[in-house]
Amino acid sequence: MKYFILIATTLSLLNSCNSQNKIKALPPIKVAAEQYVYHYTSQKDLDTLELGFVLKGNKRSFLYILKSGEIPKNLKIKKWDAEKIKKFEDSIQKTPSFTNISLREVNKWEDAFSIYCKQGEMKDRLATIKTFAEKSGSNQLYILISLIEGYKYRAPLDYFMCYGTDSIKKETTKILIKLIKNGETYNIGRIMPLLADNSSEEYYRALKQNKRLDRNMTVVAPELARLGGVKAMEDILNTIDYLSDKYLRKEYLIEDLELIFNNLYRFHKIDNKTKAYHNKRLAKYNLDVDLLLAKNKKLVYQLDIDMLEEKALKLGLLTKKLTKNQRFQIAESAISKGITARNFLKNIHVIFSYKSTHYASGHLVVYSTPDYSGIMEQFMIALSTDLPNYFTATRLYKDSGYTPHNYLFLTSGQEGFMLKTKDKDEKDYDHKAVSLLFETVLKHHSIDKQFIIKKDKSLPQYNVFYGNEEKIKQFLKLFNTTMDDINFKYL
């Protein structure tokens, strides 16, 4: 059982924690009626609470590691000895082909490669990864590229691209381009996000040489337009003509054309003569270039990450440039549907959601208890944009009447902030106590941001925006959308 009941002597101390004369700290900060945040700069004073909170020595939670993309200092990865590494590498070298391996074998190799690529120096693992890629078919991309967030779960190629040195990324890019050139179209979308920053002629030629553009128009054509400009458009338009009667709905055709033409006209200077020719080709669909580029609708930006990054930095939604890991996550969500406001803000931790359902342990529990620990971590991931050195901790105790007492704690290692939820608010469905604590820390550091919490109208959850509300609204104008339009489902 996760939580435990203290013995009676300790309970008497805990129940007095809300009394100012028992909490040795700096002056309490009033955050709501009869509710205070207590500020600590001394471990000795913090120990008087007997809650086990510490200013230093905290560890990141599994949720934080998974969602933030951070490389944790003390993350435990399975270690292989030299003999096991050599045995694994020999098995790759001696196997003639991996193109027809079973699903069970795919799962086995997937787990093994995820561990293998993190053994020792990346440069020492690269040759074996390249050999496996050359002996594999496109079905084995699941072994080489993972779509699961988090350092620990990265497969070899996305691991190297997200966390490798420039030389490692260069060699990995060669492997990816070769996979595109030789691969089947239905898996190409797994590779392209890793090349979102690549504008090379080699990448463009690989896309052109990939089998059957008509089978992968939605994914490949916008990239061809971005990379090749006008020289790529004739093949694209001819393929669109071929596919036009195969679209189930005209809206789908328009969506594809919007992405293609937005990339073409954003990344290349197109003269009036060429634009007139494009209008002539589009006339059969009752469309024209200006309609496809119109700004009076909700827009998506196909892999235009740099522009959005620059805007987010200017507005303070980002405090530093996107990591390679973030760029990959944004690009992965953009393939075939473009970068939406929702997915960009999600990946820079400006928006998140948490469930408003509660759980209880044991048949004698009277109150269902909010999952403060998990929700604190969600808030912490957002806060790390501005205050990356803070950590969270929570304690839940039940007195003899089974009334829960929740203690929420934030620490930077040098100072800590603690809030005890009010007894009558044990069913704190919107978790207001969490935002009160976090916003106290923001004010302490003079950071002009808030946690804006809204109850979802259709789902049992709360949706959260982190930042300055006016600046978030300014950013959303790029997409001609509003805070109320953001879809938090499956966030």
N, C-alpha and C positions, 0 to 999 in steps of 0.2 A: 504494500500500500504506500503510495507516493508521499502522502502527508501523514503526520503523526501528532499525537496529543501529548503535550508536555505534562509533567507531573504537577501536582497542585501548587507546590512551592514556586515553581517557575512561572506558572500561569499568573500568579499574583504580581510578579514583576512585569510580565508582558502587558497585562491589562492596565498597568500604570504608565505605559510608554507614551500615551497621548498627553500626559501631564508634563507641562513645561519644566517643572522643577526636578523631574526625574531624567530628562533628556539633556545631557551635557553637550551643548552644541552652540553654534553661532545663533543669533536671534532668529526665531522661527519666522517663516515667510507665509503670510496669510494668503491662501489661494482661493478660498471659498468660505461660505458661512461655517464657522466652527471647524475649519479644516486648514491644516498647516503643512508646509514642507520644511523639514529640518535639514540644516546644512552642517556637514561635518568636515573638518580638516585634520582630525586626529583619530587614529585607530583606537587609542585608549578611550576616548569619549564614545566612539561608535560601539565599543565592546560593552558599554553599560546597558545597551538594549538587550544583550544576550540573544540576538537573532542570527548570529553567525555571519553577518555582513562584513566584508573586508574591503578596504580601499584599494589594495593592490592584489595581484595574483589571480585575477579573474580570467576565465576562459570563454572563448566564443562558443555559442551553442551550435548544434547541428543545423538548425534552421537558418541561422545567420550565415554560416559557411556556404550553405546550399544556395541561398538567394542573393547574397551580396557579390559573389564572384571573387571575394578576397582570397588571397593565398595565406592561410593561417600559419603562424610560426610553428605551432606545435601539433599540426595535423598528423595523425598516425597513418602512414601508408605501409602496406606490407613490404617487407624487405626480402629480397632474394639474394642468396649467396652467389658467388661467382660460378659455382658448378651448375646451379639451377638456371642461371642466365645463359650459360653456354649450351646447356641441353635444349633450352627453348629455341635459341638461335639456330642450332644444328637441325632441329626438326623443321624449321621454316626452309632452310637451305636444301634439305634432302627431299622435301615433298614437291613433286613435279607441278602440281596444280591445285588450286583451292576453289576452282570455279563451280564444282559440283558437290560441295560439302553439304551435309544435312543441316536442318535447323538446330538440332541439338549441338552439332559441332560449331555452328555459328555462335551460339550462346557461350560455348566453352572458350572459343578464341576471343570473343568480345571481352569477357572478364579477364582473360590472361593478358591481352594487349593493353588494357586499361592500367594494369599493374606494371607490366613490363616497361612501358614508355616512361614511367616515373622512376626507374631504377638508375641511379648515377647520373652521368652527364647526358643531355639530350643527343649530343653529337655521336655518342657511342651507340645509340639506339637507332639512329636514322637509317643506316644501311639495311638493317633487317626489316624495318617498316617498308622501305622502298621495294625490297625483294618480294614481300608479301603482296604489296599493291600490284606489282607486275604479274604475279601469278594468280591474281584474283579477278573475278568478274564484278560487275556493278552490284550484284546482290550482296557482296561482302563489304560494301561501304559502311554498313552498320557496325562493322568491326573497327573500321578506321576512323569514322567520324561519329561522334555522339551528339545528340541534340538535348542532352540533359545538362541543366545549369550546374555550375559548381566545379571547382578545381578538381576535387577528388574523382569525379565521374567522367572527366574528359577522356576521350579516346585519343590515339596517337596524333592524328593530323590536326584536330582542333586544339589539342593540348599544345602542340608545337607552335601553332599560329597564334594562340592566345598568350602564351607565356614564354615563348622562346626568344633568343637573341635575334638580331637582324640577319645574321648568317644562317641560323636555323630556319627562320621564316623563308628566306630566299630558296633554300634547298627544298623545303616543304612545298613551296609554291610550284616548283618544277613538277613535283609528284602530282599535285592537284590538277595542273593544266594537262598533264598527260592522261589522267583519269577522265577529264572532260572530253578530250579528243577521242578516246577509245571507248568511252562508256555508253551505256544505254540512256536514252533521254529521260526516262521516268525517275532516275535517281540523281539527275544533274542538279536539282534544287538543293540537294544535301551538300554539294561542293561549293556552289556559287557564293553563299554568305561569307565564306572564308576569304574570298577574293574581292570583297566589296571595295577595297582600297586599291585594287589593281586596275590600271588603265593601259597595260602593255599591249603591244601588237601580238605577242605570243598568246595572250589570253583571248584576244579577239579572234585570231585564226583558229584557236581550239574550239571556240563556240561555233564558228562557221563550219568546221569540219565534223562537228558532232552529228550523229546519225539522226536523220529525219526531223528537221526543224518543225514540220507541220504537226508532229506529235507533242511538241513542247513549246509551242508558240508563246503561251502565257508567261513562262519562266525566262526563255532565252531572248525573245525579241526585244524587250525593254533594255536588256544589257547590250545587245547588238547595236541598238540605237544610241545608247550612251557612249559606247566605245568607237563605233564606226561612223556615226553621223550619216550624212547623205549617201555615202557609198554602200551602206547597209540597207537602205530603205527599199530598194527595188525588190530584193528577195523577200523582204518582210511584207511588202504590199502585195506581191504576187501570191505569197502564202495565205495572206488574209483573204484574197479573192477566192482561193481554192477552198478555204475553210468556212467562208461566210454562210453557206447554206447548211453547215453542220452545227452552228450555234443554236441551242435550244431557244434562247431568248436574245433579242437584239441588245438588251442591257449588258449581257456578257461580252458581246462584241465591242460595245462602246467602252466598257471598262478596260479591255485589253488595249484598245486604240488610245485611250487617254494616257495610260502608262507609257506607251511607245512614243507618242508625240510630245508628251511633257519632257521625257528624257532627251529627245532629239532637239527640241527648241530651247531647253535650258542649258544643255552642255555644248551646243554648237550654234554658230551664227549662220542663219539661213536667209538667203536673199529672197526678194519678192518673186522672182521667176520660179524658183524652186517651190516656194509656198503656193503659187498659183497651180503648179503641176500637182502638188499634193491635194489641193482642193478639188481638182478635176478627178483624181483617182477616188476621192472620198464621196463625190457627189452621188454615186450609185447607192450609197447607204443613207442619203439625206443628211450628210454630215459635212463639216468643214473644219479647218485647223483651229480657227478662233473658238468654235464651239467646244472642241476637245480641250483647249487651253483655258477655258472660261474660269474666272475667279469667283463666280457667284455660287459656287457649290463647295461641298466639303471635299478637300483635296487630300491626296496621298502623294508622298514624295518617294519615287522609286530610287532607293539607295543614295539619295542626296543627303548623306549623313553630315558632311562637313558644314553645310549651310545651317542645318538644325542645331548642330553643336555650337556654332558661333552665336546663334540667337540665344540659346539656353545659357551660355556663358555670360553674355551681356546682361541678361535678365536675372542672373544669380541663381537660376535653377540648377546649374552646374557650377562647381567651384574650381574644377580643373578639367582638363580635356578627357574625353572618353577613353577608357581603357580598351585594349584590343578585345578583351572579353566582352565588354559592353557593345562594341561595334559589331562583333559577330552576332550577339543576341538580337540586336536591332535589325541587322541585315537578314538574319534567318527568318524573322517574322515578316520581313518586307518582300521576300521572294514571292512573286505571282500576285501580290495584292498591294505592294507599296508600303511605305512607312506611314502608319496612321498615328494620330496624336496619342491614342491610347497606348500603343506599343512603345513609342518613344519615351513617353513619360513613365511608363512602367519600368523600363530598363534603366532610367536614371533615378528611380526611387522617389519620384514626385507623387505617384499615386499607388495605393495598395488598398486591400480590403481585408476585413476579418469577420468571422462568423459571429452572430449574436446568440447562437445556441450555447448551452452550458452543459456541464457534466457533473456527476456526483459519484462518489465511491462508497459502496457499502449500503446495506438496506437500512441502517440506522441513521444515515445522514438526512437531516431535515432540509437543509438548504442546498440547492444546486449552486456550484461555484464557478465563477467566470475563469477562463483560462488566461489569467493575467500574464503568466510566464511567456506563452507563445505570442501574445499580442504585444507585450513589451518588446520582444525581439523584432516584430514587424516595424514598430516605431523606431527602434534603434537602427535598423537598416537604413531608414530614411534619414535619421539624424546624422548618420555617419558621413553624409555628404558634407556637413559642416563641422562636426565634432567626432572624428573617427576614433578617438582614443577613449570613448566612453563605453562602459559595459553595464549590463542589467543584472538584477537579481530580484527574486521575490521570495516571500515566506507566507505560508498559509497555516494558521493554527485554529483549532476549534476549542472553545472552552467547554466546560462541563455541560452546558446547555446546547452544545453543537452549533453555537453561533460562530461563523467564520470571521477571522481577523486577518486581513490581507495587508502585508507590508511590501511596498514597492521601493526599489532602490536603484539609483544611478550613480556610477562612480567613474572618475577619470584616472584613478590611481593616486591623485593628489587630494582630491576632495570628493565627497559623496553627498547625495541628496536623497532623503527618505520621506515617503508619504504613507500614512496609515489610512486606509479607507474607513469611512464612518460606519459604525455598526449597523445603522439602519439602512445602509446602502449596499448590503452584501449582494443584492441582486442588481448589480451595477451594469445593466444591459448594454449601455453605450460606452462603458469603460471610461467614463469621464475622468476618473482618477488618474488614468495613464496620461492623458493629454495634459492634465493639470501639472503633473510632475515634469513632463518633458518641456512644456512651455516655460516652466519656472527656470529650467536650465538654459533655455534659449535666451530668456531675458537676462539671466545672470551674465551671459557672454555677449549681450547687446546684439543679438542676431535677430533681424527683422523678418521672422518667419513664424508661421503658426501651423497647427494641425487642424485642418478644416474637415469636420466629420459630418457625414450625411447618411441618414438611414436609407437603405435601398428600398425602393417602392415595390419591387417584385421578388426580392430574394431575402432570406433571413441573414442579412449581413449589414455591416456598416462600411461605407466607402470613405476613403481618406485622401485628401490632397495635402501635401506638405510644401509649404513655401509662402511667399507673399501673394495674397489672393489677386491683387491687381496685376502683378507680373505674370502670374499663371494665365490670367485672362488675355494679356497681351500676346503671350506665346500661342495660345489657342487660336488667335485671329489668323495666324499663318495658315490654319486649316479651315478657316471659316466655320469654326465650331465653338461650343461653349462648355463650361464645366458640367452643365446638366446633360449634355449630349454624350458624355463619355460612358461607354458601356463597360461596366465592371464585372460582367459575367465571365467566369473562368479566368480571372486575372491572375 
